[in-house]
Amino acid sequence: MVKAILFDFDGVIAESMDIKTDAFARLFREFGPEIVKKVVAHHQAHGGVSRFEKIRLYHEQYLGKVITDEELSAWCGRFSDLVLDAVVSSPYVPGALELLESCHKKYSCFIITGTPQEEMEEILSRKGLNRFFIGVYGSPTTKTEIVKEIMSAHKFEPKEIVYIGDAMTDYEAAKGAGITFIGRVPEGKPNIFPPDAVVVSDLKNISF
């Protein structure tokens, strides 16, 4: 019955989560270790939320400063400079490349990510992965909105879609749409998902 697979990217296809965490730490390093500690803790607890939302929030809540859209754009540009090449060079989650090779021949595959869309498209192109996906969706659109958009545009029923993610934003988007969810939890890492979630440590033995 499955017709479509929705993939998050960081932590699902590429082992790039630590790259993003390190980038947030470096970005706010000038404000001292206590601010960095708060930023990193929030980032790790809110995977899948766009950097635009996080950077604005960190300025307002931790630095007591409201930044303009122009300032936010500049901060996000600095963040992109810190992560882009490293994400392109990051290794794959075990089994991810093999799963993509298999899935794209049978199902409609999509990327849903909190990364800005243009940046995600560049990463996929440089890693040679864009051939696997018929749609790539990134911020500023939320994951919940993206799922609804894909279902509407392609006339998919909930039972025809599987969503593979590693963050609560992925789980919530899947559950909100009534579609099957598989959570990726790396070996040795805490399981952040509710008891009803199916979880895997890698993508080696996934079948639909």
PADO-66990 format. One line per field, with one value per residue: x, y, z of N, C-alpha, C in turn. Coordinates in nm, 4 decimals. Layout:
BEGIN
n.xx	[X / ...]
n.yy	[Y / ...]
n.zz	[Z / ...]
ca.xx	[X / ...]
ca.yy	[Y / ...]
ca.zz	[Z / ...]
c.xx	[X / ...]
c.yy	[Y / ...]
c.zz	[Z / ...]
***
This chain:
BEGIN
n.xx	[0.0810 / 0.2116 / 0.3123 / 0.4709 / 0.7702 / 0.8843 / 1.1623 / 1.3544 / 1.6597 / 1.9187 / 2.0677 / 1.9136 / 1.9547 / 2.2132 / 2.4931 / 2.4925 / 2.4163 / 2.5769 / 2.7367 / 2.5680 / 2.5072 / 2.7610 / 2.8003 / 2.6069 / 2.7108 / 2.9577 / 2.8662 / 2.7490 / 2.9510 / 3.0908 / 2.9416 / 2.9839 / 3.0335 / 2.8043 / 2.5835 / 2.6277 / 2.5935 / 2.3169 / 2.2099 / 2.2975 / 2.1732 / 1.9003 / 1.8857 / 1.9488 / 1.7330 / 1.5270 / 1.5173 / 1.4933 / 1.3587 / 1.3574 / 1.6573 / 1.6162 / 1.4041 / 1.5235 / 1.7588 / 1.6560 / 1.5009 / 1.7034 / 1.8424 / 1.6433 / 1.5534 / 1.7858 / 1.9784 / 1.8423 / 1.7663 / 1.6021 / 1.6134 / 1.6437 / 1.4922 / 1.6877 / 1.9221 / 1.8824 / 1.8943 / 2.1636 / 2.2888 / 2.1967 / 2.3213 / 2.5883 / 2.5733 / 2.5166 / 2.7560 / 2.9218 / 2.8343 / 2.7833 / 2.9830 / 3.0788 / 2.8536 / 2.8054 / 3.0290 / 2.9828 / 2.9408 / 2.7208 / 2.4224 / 2.4255 / 2.3170 / 2.1532 / 2.2091 / 2.1843 / 1.9163 / 1.7923 / 1.8689 / 1.7206 / 1.4541 / 1.3793 / 1.3180 / 1.0803 / 0.9025 / 0.7607 / 0.9831 / 1.0660 / 1.2268 / 1.2099 / 1.2865 / 1.4346 / 1.6289 / 1.7176 / 1.5579 / 1.6985 / 1.9628 / 1.9490 / 1.8934 / 2.1320 / 2.3122 / 2.2182 / 2.2622 / 2.5443 / 2.6194 / 2.5287 / 2.2708 / 2.0280 / 1.8926 / 1.7370 / 1.5010 / 1.1710 / 1.0746 / 1.1816 / 1.1779 / 1.2114 / 1.2855 / 1.1470 / 0.8969 / 0.6972 / 0.7342 / 0.4943 / 0.3208 / 0.4407 / 0.4021 / 0.1228 / 0.1010 / 0.2342 / 0.0696 / -0.1708 / -0.0989 / -0.0184 / -0.2191 / -0.2106 / -0.3115 / -0.3254 / -0.2447 / -0.0726 / 0.1765 / 0.5034 / 0.6992 / 1.0226 / 1.2095 / 1.4070 / 1.3456 / 1.1237 / 0.9631 / 0.9325 / 0.7958 / 0.5598 / 0.4559 / 0.4044 / 0.2205 / 0.0155 / -0.0839 / -0.1688 / -0.0045 / 0.2290 / 0.5055 / 0.8584 / 1.1126 / 1.4447 / 1.6936 / 2.0077 / 2.2437 / 2.3069 / 2.2171 / 1.9649 / 1.6196 / 1.3920 / 1.1302 / 0.7726 / 0.6216 / 0.4709 / 0.5980 / 0.7702 / 1.1070 / 1.4409 / 1.7913 / 1.9535 / 1.9430 / 1.9535 / 1.7988 / 1.5387 / 1.2145 / 0.9249]
n.yy	[-0.1213 / 0.1155 / 0.4210 / 0.6460 / 0.7805 / 0.9775 / 1.1582 / 1.2884 / 1.4806 / 1.5523 / 1.3389 / 1.1305 / 1.0660 / 1.1677 / 1.1740 / 1.4235 / 1.5740 / 1.6523 / 1.8394 / 2.0589 / 2.1191 / 2.1916 / 2.4163 / 2.5978 / 2.6362 / 2.7591 / 2.9864 / 3.1394 / 3.1749 / 3.4062 / 3.5255 / 3.4011 / 3.1127 / 3.0291 / 3.1179 / 2.9758 / 2.7166 / 2.7160 / 2.7629 / 2.5358 / 2.3308 / 2.3880 / 2.3690 / 2.0959 / 1.9779 / 2.0455 / 1.9431 / 1.9689 / 2.2076 / 2.5180 / 2.7059 / 2.9789 / 3.0356 / 2.9504 / 3.1081 / 3.3685 / 3.3356 / 3.2752 / 3.5131 / 3.6800 / 3.5537 / 3.4720 / 3.6684 / 3.8998 / 4.0681 / 4.2076 / 4.1201 / 4.2491 / 4.1591 / 4.1747 / 4.1538 / 3.8975 / 3.7489 / 3.7847 / 3.6528 / 3.3927 / 3.3474 / 3.3380 / 3.1062 / 2.9166 / 2.9304 / 2.8048 / 2.5420 / 2.4258 / 2.3046 / 2.1068 / 1.9470 / 1.8514 / 1.6892 / 1.4997 / 1.1672 / 0.8971 / 0.7910 / 0.4608 / 0.2318 / 0.4127 / 0.5130 / 0.2817 / 0.2225 / 0.4413 / 0.3971 / 0.1699 / 0.2432 / 0.4642 / 0.3584 / 0.2319 / 0.3847 / 0.7157 / 0.9535 / 1.1922 / 1.4816 / 1.6233 / 1.8886 / 2.0966 / 2.2608 / 2.5456 / 2.5685 / 2.6197 / 2.5775 / 2.3093 / 2.1900 / 2.2452 / 2.0941 / 1.8315 / 1.8156 / 1.8419 / 1.6149 / 1.4264 / 1.3247 / 1.4192 / 1.2939 / 1.0980 / 1.2003 / 1.3254 / 1.5531 / 1.8281 / 1.9781 / 2.2522 / 2.4809 / 2.8152 / 2.6904 / 2.4915 / 2.1527 / 2.0184 / 2.1640 / 2.1063 / 1.8284 / 1.8204 / 1.9634 / 1.7953 / 1.5664 / 1.6699 / 1.7676 / 1.5383 / 1.3607 / 1.1600 / 0.9054 / 0.8775 / 0.6164 / 0.5446 / 0.6493 / 0.6727 / 0.8106 / 0.8953 / 1.0005 / 1.1929 / 1.3569 / 1.5235 / 1.7023 / 1.5774 / 1.3427 / 1.4557 / 1.5870 / 1.3685 / 1.2183 / 1.4038 / 1.4022 / 1.1480 / 0.9470 / 0.6732 / 0.6452 / 0.6259 / 0.6319 / 0.7431 / 0.6565 / 0.6946 / 0.4406 / 0.4077 / 0.6594 / 0.8576 / 0.7629 / 0.9734 / 0.9580 / 0.8934 / 0.6002 / 0.4645 / 0.4874 / 0.3492 / 0.2613 / 0.2782 / 0.2001 / 0.2424 / 0.2555 / 0.0116 / -0.2285 / -0.1703 / -0.2181 / -0.1970]
n.zz	[0.0000 / 0.0377 / -0.1062 / -0.0962 / 0.0472 / 0.3057 / 0.3933 / 0.6559 / 0.6768 / 0.8185 / 1.0444 / 0.9595 / 0.6864 / 0.6565 / 0.8786 / 1.0390 / 1.2536 / 1.4736 / 1.3535 / 1.3144 / 1.5797 / 1.6783 / 1.5205 / 1.6154 / 1.8708 / 1.8108 / 1.6831 / 1.8827 / 2.0597 / 2.1267 / 2.3230 / 2.5588 / 2.7807 / 2.9287 / 2.7843 / 2.5483 / 2.6459 / 2.7078 / 2.4508 / 2.3047 / 2.4509 / 2.4096 / 2.1288 / 2.0875 / 2.2092 / 2.0467 / 1.7789 / 1.4235 / 1.4122 / 1.2487 / 1.1792 / 1.1591 / 1.3331 / 1.5737 / 1.6065 / 1.6228 / 1.8541 / 2.0451 / 2.0606 / 2.1620 / 2.4043 / 2.5452 / 2.5118 / 2.5351 / 2.3257 / 2.0505 / 1.7200 / 1.3869 / 1.0682 / 0.8745 / 1.0245 / 1.1260 / 0.8905 / 0.8271 / 1.0430 / 0.9973 / 0.7557 / 0.8399 / 0.9904 / 0.7913 / 0.6474 / 0.8288 / 0.8291 / 0.5746 / 0.3907 / 0.5602 / 0.6092 / 0.3524 / 0.3292 / 0.5217 / 0.6619 / 0.5557 / 0.7242 / 0.8453 / 0.6064 / 0.4772 / 0.2138 / 0.0617 / 0.1091 / -0.0142 / -0.2797 / -0.3343 / -0.2674 / -0.4313 / -0.6736 / -0.6425 / -0.4954 / -0.4419 / -0.3413 / -0.0926 / 0.0473 / 0.3654 / 0.5609 / 0.8191 / 0.7330 / 0.5326 / 0.2161 / -0.0332 / 0.0442 / 0.1189 / -0.1268 / -0.2605 / -0.1071 / -0.1525 / -0.4269 / -0.4422 / -0.3042 / -0.4724 / -0.4540 / -0.5382 / -0.7448 / -0.6345 / -0.5345 / -0.5738 / -0.4770 / -0.2796 / 0.0268 / 0.2392 / 0.5180 / 0.5036 / 0.5488 / 0.7636 / 0.8906 / 0.9347 / 0.7691 / 0.5261 / 0.4954 / 0.4679 / 0.2304 / 0.0444 / 0.0549 / -0.0413 / -0.2979 / -0.4330 / -0.3977 / -0.2002 / 0.0271 / 0.3870 / 0.4693 / 0.2724 / 0.3027 / 0.4445 / 0.6993 / 0.7780 / 1.0427 / 1.2825 / 1.4895 / 1.7226 / 1.5882 / 1.3437 / 1.4168 / 1.5230 / 1.2975 / 1.1337 / 1.2919 / 1.3143 / 1.0589 / 1.0351 / 0.9349 / 0.8851 / 1.1025 / 1.1407 / 1.3681 / 1.3888 / 1.6043 / 1.7081 / 1.7995 / 2.1426 / 2.2049 / 2.3748 / 2.3592 / 2.2272 / 2.1604 / 2.1942 / 2.3559 / 2.1618 / 1.9214 / 1.6444 / 1.6389 / 1.5055 / 1.4933 / 1.2800 / 0.9176 / 0.7950 / 0.7784 / 0.7015 / 0.5767 / 0.3627]
ca.xx	[0.0000 / 0.2963 / 0.3433 / 0.5651 / 0.8561 / 0.9305 / 1.2869 / 1.4313 / 1.7967 / 2.0186 / 2.0405 / 1.8387 / 2.0336 / 2.3534 / 2.5322 / 2.5312 / 2.3581 / 2.6815 / 2.7849 / 2.4769 / 2.5253 / 2.8875 / 2.7839 / 2.5371 / 2.8055 / 3.0548 / 2.7961 / 2.7199 / 3.0663 / 3.1329 / 2.8589 / 3.0256 / 2.9996 / 2.6693 / 2.4920 / 2.6508 / 2.5315 / 2.1722 / 2.1823 / 2.3174 / 2.0702 / 1.7736 / 1.8975 / 1.9439 / 1.5994 / 1.4275 / 1.5625 / 1.3967 / 1.3089 / 1.4436 / 1.7579 / 1.5597 / 1.3302 / 1.6131 / 1.8494 / 1.5767 / 1.4666 / 1.8202 / 1.8700 / 1.5399 / 1.5435 / 1.9130 / 2.0570 / 1.7557 / 1.7743 / 1.5166 / 1.6910 / 1.5669 / 1.4980 / 1.8179 / 2.0209 / 1.8580 / 1.9470 / 2.3096 / 2.3242 / 2.1714 / 2.4282 / 2.7074 / 2.5490 / 2.5321 / 2.8995 / 2.9848 / 2.7891 / 2.7552 / 3.0839 / 3.0884 / 2.7392 / 2.8309 / 3.1326 / 2.9466 / 2.9102 / 2.5805 / 2.3698 / 2.4372 / 2.2022 / 2.0725 / 2.2304 / 2.1272 / 1.7702 / 1.7531 / 1.8857 / 1.6087 / 1.3230 / 1.3398 / 1.2695 / 0.9484 / 0.8164 / 0.7901 / 1.0634 / 1.0713 / 1.3034 / 1.1466 / 1.3950 / 1.4344 / 1.7323 / 1.6625 / 1.5387 / 1.8063 / 2.0823 / 1.9283 / 1.9067 / 2.2749 / 2.3738 / 2.1797 / 2.3309 / 2.6871 / 2.6364 / 2.4794 / 2.1506 / 1.9038 / 1.8250 / 1.6508 / 1.3838 / 1.0849 / 1.0446 / 1.2687 / 1.1077 / 1.2844 / 1.2317 / 1.0743 / 0.7737 / 0.7106 / 0.7198 / 0.3514 / 0.2665 / 0.4969 / 0.3327 / -0.0098 / 0.1186 / 0.2668 / -0.0489 / -0.2692 / -0.0516 / -0.0034 / -0.3394 / -0.1772 / -0.3856 / -0.2328 / -0.1918 / 0.0205 / 0.2989 / 0.5891 / 0.7850 / 1.1383 / 1.2665 / 1.4820 / 1.3097 / 0.9828 / 0.8907 / 0.8987 / 0.6916 / 0.4356 / 0.4027 / 0.3504 / 0.1014 / -0.0893 / -0.1398 / -0.2151 / 0.0787 / 0.3219 / 0.6314 / 0.9715 / 1.2084 / 1.5839 / 1.7628 / 2.1402 / 2.2792 / 2.3681 / 2.1513 / 1.8332 / 1.5024 / 1.3101 / 0.9957 / 0.6751 / 0.6266 / 0.4038 / 0.6774 / 0.8663 / 1.2383 / 1.5521 / 1.9206 / 2.0082 / 1.8472 / 2.0017 / 1.7027 / 1.4023 / 1.1362 / 0.7893]
ca.yy	[0.0000 / 0.2343 / 0.4871 / 0.7566 / 0.7830 / 1.1111 / 1.1497 / 1.3998 / 1.4667 / 1.5441 / 1.2325 / 1.0222 / 1.0301 / 1.2019 / 1.1873 / 1.5643 / 1.6448 / 1.7151 / 1.9560 / 2.1692 / 2.1536 / 2.2649 / 2.5468 / 2.6864 / 2.6702 / 2.8548 / 3.1089 / 3.2185 / 3.1661 / 3.5406 / 3.5690 / 3.3330 / 2.9700 / 3.0052 / 3.1341 / 2.8605 / 2.6004 / 2.7280 / 2.7487 / 2.3966 / 2.2497 / 2.4104 / 2.3131 / 1.9498 / 1.9365 / 2.0891 / 1.9073 / 1.9874 / 2.3460 / 2.5957 / 2.7945 / 3.1134 / 3.0444 / 2.9326 / 3.2220 / 3.4801 / 3.3013 / 3.2844 / 3.6547 / 3.7398 / 3.4934 / 3.4579 / 3.7913 / 4.0143 / 4.1588 / 4.1804 / 4.1482 / 4.2769 / 4.0542 / 4.1857 / 4.0957 / 3.7537 / 3.6943 / 3.7824 / 3.5454 / 3.2648 / 3.3334 / 3.2914 / 2.9658 / 2.8392 / 2.9238 / 2.7120 / 2.4026 / 2.3734 / 2.2108 / 1.9941 / 1.8583 / 1.7841 / 1.5879 / 1.4095 / 1.0297 / 0.8576 / 0.7007 / 0.3245 / 0.1800 / 0.5176 / 0.5189 / 0.1597 / 0.2356 / 0.5363 / 0.3295 / 0.0772 / 0.3068 / 0.5591 / 0.2813 / 0.1765 / 0.4815 / 0.8578 / 0.9909 / 1.3360 / 1.5326 / 1.7239 / 1.9296 / 2.2303 / 2.3370 / 2.6278 / 2.4864 / 2.6353 / 2.5128 / 2.1649 / 2.1523 / 2.2459 / 1.9796 / 1.7103 / 1.8175 / 1.8164 / 1.4764 / 1.3383 / 1.2576 / 1.4798 / 1.2011 / 1.0076 / 1.2665 / 1.4004 / 1.6802 / 1.8685 / 2.0835 / 2.3012 / 2.5999 / 2.8434 / 2.6143 / 2.3928 / 2.0143 / 1.9875 / 2.2242 / 2.0359 / 1.7002 / 1.8484 / 2.0053 / 1.6768 / 1.4806 / 1.7348 / 1.7794 / 1.4072 / 1.2823 / 1.0438 / 0.8762 / 0.8579 / 0.4799 / 0.5251 / 0.7270 / 0.6462 / 0.9252 / 0.8570 / 1.1210 / 1.1730 / 1.4645 / 1.5286 / 1.7736 / 1.4760 / 1.2582 / 1.5329 / 1.6089 / 1.2402 / 1.1847 / 1.4989 / 1.3656 / 1.0098 / 0.8596 / 0.5867 / 0.7102 / 0.5478 / 0.7225 / 0.6991 / 0.6872 / 0.6331 / 0.3511 / 0.4751 / 0.7871 / 0.8395 / 0.7609 / 1.0901 / 0.9399 / 0.8268 / 0.4535 / 0.4071 / 0.5085 / 0.2488 / 0.3237 / 0.1988 / 0.2642 / 0.2787 / 0.2291 / -0.1073 / -0.3385 / -0.1187 / -0.2633 / -0.1418]
ca.zz	[0.0000 / 0.0464 / -0.2327 / -0.0781 / 0.1654 / 0.3417 / 0.4680 / 0.7097 / 0.6254 / 0.9254 / 1.1393 / 0.8943 / 0.5683 / 0.6852 / 1.0198 / 1.0394 / 1.3674 / 1.5553 / 1.2784 / 1.3440 / 1.7211 / 1.6887 / 1.4559 / 1.7090 / 1.9779 / 1.7579 / 1.6464 / 2.0020 / 2.1488 / 2.1708 / 2.4353 / 2.6799 / 2.7930 / 2.9804 / 2.6703 / 2.4603 / 2.7095 / 2.6886 / 2.3074 / 2.2653 / 2.5156 / 2.3393 / 1.9941 / 2.0931 / 2.2518 / 1.9476 / 1.6450 / 1.3160 / 1.4100 / 1.1602 / 1.2391 / 1.1649 / 1.4588 / 1.6871 / 1.6229 / 1.6737 / 1.9924 / 2.1323 / 2.0832 / 2.2464 / 2.5369 / 2.6154 / 2.5020 / 2.5606 / 2.2118 / 1.9354 / 1.5996 / 1.2655 / 0.9670 / 0.8083 / 1.1157 / 1.1291 / 0.7652 / 0.8376 / 1.1361 / 0.9293 / 0.6576 / 0.9126 / 1.0259 / 0.6680 / 0.6175 / 0.9220 / 0.8174 / 0.4405 / 0.3408 / 0.6529 / 0.5849 / 0.2245 / 0.3509 / 0.6311 / 0.6215 / 0.5559 / 0.8257 / 0.7929 / 0.5338 / 0.4141 / 0.0695 / 0.0053 / 0.1139 / -0.1183 / -0.4086 / -0.3504 / -0.2547 / -0.5352 / -0.7880 / -0.6107 / -0.4282 / -0.4555 / -0.2245 / -0.0662 / 0.1608 / 0.4493 / 0.6489 / 0.8749 / 0.6634 / 0.4245 / 0.0972 / -0.1310 / 0.0984 / 0.1103 / -0.2678 / -0.2924 / -0.0396 / -0.2254 / -0.5561 / -0.4230 / -0.2593 / -0.5776 / -0.4047 / -0.5865 / -0.8371 / -0.5603 / -0.4790 / -0.6657 / -0.4114 / -0.1687 / 0.0995 / 0.3560 / 0.5826 / 0.6276 / 0.5669 / 0.8705 / 0.8468 / 0.9327 / 0.6471 / 0.4109 / 0.4826 / 0.4123 / 0.0911 / -0.0355 / 0.0463 / -0.1270 / -0.4358 / -0.4964 / -0.3673 / -0.1199 / 0.1483 / 0.4990 / 0.4748 / 0.1612 / 0.3282 / 0.5598 / 0.7304 / 0.8589 / 1.1010 / 1.4069 / 1.5820 / 1.7579 / 1.4828 / 1.2445 / 1.4774 / 1.5344 / 1.1626 / 1.0876 / 1.3689 / 1.2805 / 0.9287 / 1.0422 / 0.8523 / 0.9569 / 1.1389 / 1.1889 / 1.4295 / 1.3936 / 1.7294 / 1.6995 / 1.9089 / 2.2560 / 2.2296 / 2.4375 / 2.2728 / 2.2594 / 2.1084 / 2.2809 / 2.3493 / 2.0452 / 1.8002 / 1.5979 / 1.6284 / 1.4529 / 1.5198 / 1.1491 / 0.8092 / 0.7246 / 0.7579 / 0.6875 / 0.4600 / 0.3645]
c.xx	[0.0849 / 0.3272 / 0.4528 / 0.6427 / 0.9041 / 1.0530 / 1.3249 / 1.5742 / 1.8999 / 1.9791 / 1.9612 / 1.9119 / 2.1817 / 2.3756 / 2.5852 / 2.4769 / 2.4639 / 2.7389 / 2.6991 / 2.4917 / 2.6518 / 2.8760 / 2.7103 / 2.6298 / 2.9054 / 2.9905 / 2.7753 / 2.8355 / 3.1079 / 3.0555 / 2.8870 / 2.9713 / 2.8592 / 2.5649 / 2.5057 / 2.5823 / 2.3799 / 2.1334 / 2.1912 / 2.2084 / 1.9358 / 1.7778 / 1.8820 / 1.8058 / 1.4915 / 1.4793 / 1.4521 / 1.3356 / 1.4075 / 1.5390 / 1.7059 / 1.4859 / 1.4255 / 1.7002 / 1.7753 / 1.5416 / 1.5846 / 1.8577 / 1.7690 / 1.5444 / 1.6745 / 1.9968 / 1.9745 / 1.7552 / 1.6794 / 1.5945 / 1.5984 / 1.5767 / 1.6332 / 1.9285 / 2.0062 / 1.9143 / 2.0987 / 2.3567 / 2.3052 / 2.2758 / 2.5574 / 2.6941 / 2.5704 / 2.6790 / 2.9710 / 2.9517 / 2.7926 / 2.8560 / 3.0940 / 2.9735 / 2.7575 / 2.9304 / 3.0950 / 2.9142 / 2.7604 / 2.5465 / 2.3789 / 2.3065 / 2.1240 / 2.0870 / 2.1687 / 1.9738 / 1.7210 / 1.7625 / 1.7675 / 1.4748 / 1.2839 / 1.2901 / 1.1257 / 0.8498 / 0.8524 / 0.8613 / 1.0759 / 1.1668 / 1.2191 / 1.2476 / 1.3729 / 1.5416 / 1.6676 / 1.6630 / 1.6540 / 1.9343 / 2.0699 / 1.9449 / 2.0528 / 2.3465 / 2.3433 / 2.2517 / 2.4784 / 2.7153 / 2.5865 / 2.3525 / 2.0216 / 1.8262 / 1.7256 / 1.5148 / 1.3028 / 1.0428 / 1.1372 / 1.2051 / 1.1863 / 1.2182 / 1.2344 / 0.9433 / 0.7938 / 0.6871 / 0.5731 / 0.2863 / 0.3145 / 0.4256 / 0.1947 / -0.0010 / 0.1464 / 0.1440 / -0.1531 / -0.2263 / -0.0496 / -0.1192 / -0.3072 / -0.2753 / -0.2862 / -0.1686 / -0.0871 / 0.1565 / 0.3709 / 0.6832 / 0.8974 / 1.2056 / 1.3399 / 1.4487 / 1.1606 / 0.9017 / 0.8492 / 0.7827 / 0.5577 / 0.3728 / 0.3389 / 0.2203 / -0.0147 / -0.1584 / -0.1910 / -0.1340 / 0.1773 / 0.4536 / 0.7336 / 1.0749 / 1.3483 / 1.6478 / 1.8991 / 2.1698 / 2.3513 / 2.3072 / 2.0140 / 1.7207 / 1.4086 / 1.1628 / 0.9033 / 0.6776 / 0.5634 / 0.4864 / 0.7667 / 1.0010 / 1.3407 / 1.6817 / 1.9901 / 1.9062 / 1.8790 / 1.8927 / 1.5587 / 1.3379 / 0.9944 / 0.6903]
c.yy	[0.1270 / 0.2891 / 0.5927 / 0.7413 / 0.9264 / 1.0963 / 1.2853 / 1.3807 / 1.4496 / 1.4356 / 1.1173 / 0.9736 / 1.0543 / 1.2139 / 1.3291 / 1.6424 / 1.7168 / 1.8390 / 2.0786 / 2.2150 / 2.2364 / 2.4039 / 2.6453 / 2.7296 / 2.7755 / 2.9891 / 3.2005 / 3.2206 / 3.3020 / 3.5903 / 3.4908 / 3.1921 / 2.9424 / 3.0189 / 3.0160 / 2.7366 / 2.6009 / 2.7045 / 2.6024 / 2.3075 / 2.2645 / 2.3481 / 2.1617 / 1.8986 / 1.9682 / 2.0660 / 1.9293 / 2.1257 / 2.4311 / 2.6866 / 2.9383 / 3.1335 / 3.0402 / 3.0559 / 3.3449 / 3.4582 / 3.3194 / 3.4293 / 3.7154 / 3.6859 / 3.4938 / 3.5853 / 3.9170 / 4.1157 / 4.1144 / 4.2177 / 4.1684 / 4.1589 / 4.0555 / 4.1258 / 3.9439 / 3.6863 / 3.6835 / 3.6715 / 3.4084 / 3.2405 / 3.2855 / 3.1442 / 2.8757 / 2.8228 / 2.8208 / 2.5658 / 2.3439 / 2.2692 / 2.0877 / 1.8965 / 1.7829 / 1.6694 / 1.4834 / 1.2695 / 1.0028 / 0.7787 / 0.5594 / 0.2758 / 0.2842 / 0.5182 / 0.3981 / 0.1666 / 0.3314 / 0.4725 / 0.2373 / 0.1496 / 0.3914 / 0.4886 / 0.2335 / 0.2813 / 0.6243 / 0.9026 / 1.1428 / 1.3639 / 1.6372 / 1.7625 / 2.0689 / 2.3191 / 2.4244 / 2.5521 / 2.4981 / 2.5665 / 2.3607 / 2.1156 / 2.1490 / 2.1262 / 1.8512 / 1.7015 / 1.7817 / 1.6752 / 1.3761 / 1.2636 / 1.3089 / 1.3884 / 1.1097 / 1.0674 / 1.3402 / 1.5333 / 1.7047 / 1.9898 / 2.1224 / 2.4225 / 2.7183 / 2.7683 / 2.5081 / 2.2515 / 1.9721 / 2.0422 / 2.1496 / 1.9034 / 1.7209 / 1.8856 / 1.8858 / 1.5884 / 1.5390 / 1.7345 / 1.6454 / 1.3121 / 1.1532 / 1.0304 / 0.8543 / 0.7201 / 0.4523 / 0.5909 / 0.6773 / 0.7647 / 0.8752 / 0.9838 / 1.0906 / 1.2777 / 1.4611 / 1.6081 / 1.6778 / 1.3894 / 1.3314 / 1.5596 / 1.4825 / 1.2066 / 1.2774 / 1.4659 / 1.2217 / 0.9130 / 0.7814 / 0.6580 / 0.6071 / 0.6463 / 0.6637 / 0.7485 / 0.6193 / 0.5473 / 0.4286 / 0.6096 / 0.7634 / 0.8442 / 0.8739 / 1.0692 / 0.8706 / 0.6750 / 0.3929 / 0.4173 / 0.3880 / 0.3179 / 0.2242 / 0.2729 / 0.3054 / 0.2408 / 0.1014 / -0.2068 / -0.2908 / -0.1733 / -0.2129 / -0.2399]
c.zz	[0.0000 / -0.0923 / -0.2188 / 0.0524 / 0.1855 / 0.4313 / 0.5262 / 0.6586 / 0.7359 / 1.0247 / 1.0828 / 0.7700 / 0.5948 / 0.8358 / 1.0415 / 1.1582 / 1.4499 / 1.4865 / 1.3109 / 1.4889 / 1.7404 / 1.6285 / 1.5471 / 1.8221 / 1.9309 / 1.7288 / 1.7669 / 2.1023 / 2.2052 / 2.2923 / 2.5639 / 2.6941 / 2.8445 / 2.8706 / 2.5755 / 2.5162 / 2.6900 / 2.5422 / 2.2647 / 2.3248 / 2.4441 / 2.2003 / 1.9953 / 2.1326 / 2.1486 / 1.8059 / 1.5426 / 1.3093 / 1.3310 / 1.2368 / 1.2502 / 1.2971 / 1.5776 / 1.7104 / 1.6743 / 1.8211 / 2.0868 / 2.1611 / 2.1814 / 2.3891 / 2.6142 / 2.6150 / 2.5264 / 2.4497 / 2.1015 / 1.8101 / 1.4796 / 1.1699 / 0.8958 / 0.8951 / 1.1222 / 1.0048 / 0.7699 / 0.9309 / 1.0709 / 0.8210 / 0.7212 / 0.9491 / 0.9040 / 0.6312 / 0.7059 / 0.8903 / 0.6767 / 0.3941 / 0.4300 / 0.6332 / 0.4542 / 0.2420 / 0.4548 / 0.5801 / 0.6240 / 0.6812 / 0.7685 / 0.7300 / 0.4561 / 0.2627 / 0.0009 / 0.0035 / 0.0062 / -0.2568 / -0.4372 / -0.3587 / -0.3745 / -0.6615 / -0.7681 / -0.5612 / -0.4687 / -0.3280 / -0.2151 / 0.0490 / 0.2326 / 0.5560 / 0.7043 / 0.8148 / 0.5553 / 0.2921 / -0.0033 / -0.0848 / 0.0886 / -0.0325 / -0.3100 / -0.2307 / -0.1155 / -0.3592 / -0.5405 / -0.3737 / -0.3636 / -0.5407 / -0.4665 / -0.6809 / -0.7666 / -0.5263 / -0.5844 / -0.6048 / -0.2940 / -0.1028 / 0.2242 / 0.4165 / 0.4837 / 0.6467 / 0.6744 / 0.8163 / 0.8413 / 0.8059 / 0.5236 / 0.3882 / 0.4198 / 0.2646 / -0.0001 / -0.0531 / -0.0471 / -0.2732 / -0.5080 / -0.4673 / -0.2918 / -0.0032 / 0.2622 / 0.5021 / 0.3670 / 0.1845 / 0.4528 / 0.5759 / 0.8208 / 0.9094 / 1.2303 / 1.5126 / 1.6118 / 1.6559 / 1.3715 / 1.2936 / 1.4793 / 1.3976 / 1.1083 / 1.1588 / 1.3353 / 1.1494 / 0.9262 / 0.9599 / 0.9387 / 0.9808 / 1.1840 / 1.2418 / 1.4291 / 1.5229 / 1.7240 / 1.8223 / 2.0191 / 2.2898 / 2.2936 / 2.3352 / 2.3145 / 2.2254 / 2.2086 / 2.2607 / 2.2252 / 1.9172 / 1.7699 / 1.5810 / 1.5751 / 1.4835 / 1.3916 / 1.0433 / 0.7328 / 0.6891 / 0.7505 / 0.5614 / 0.4748 / 0.3039]
***
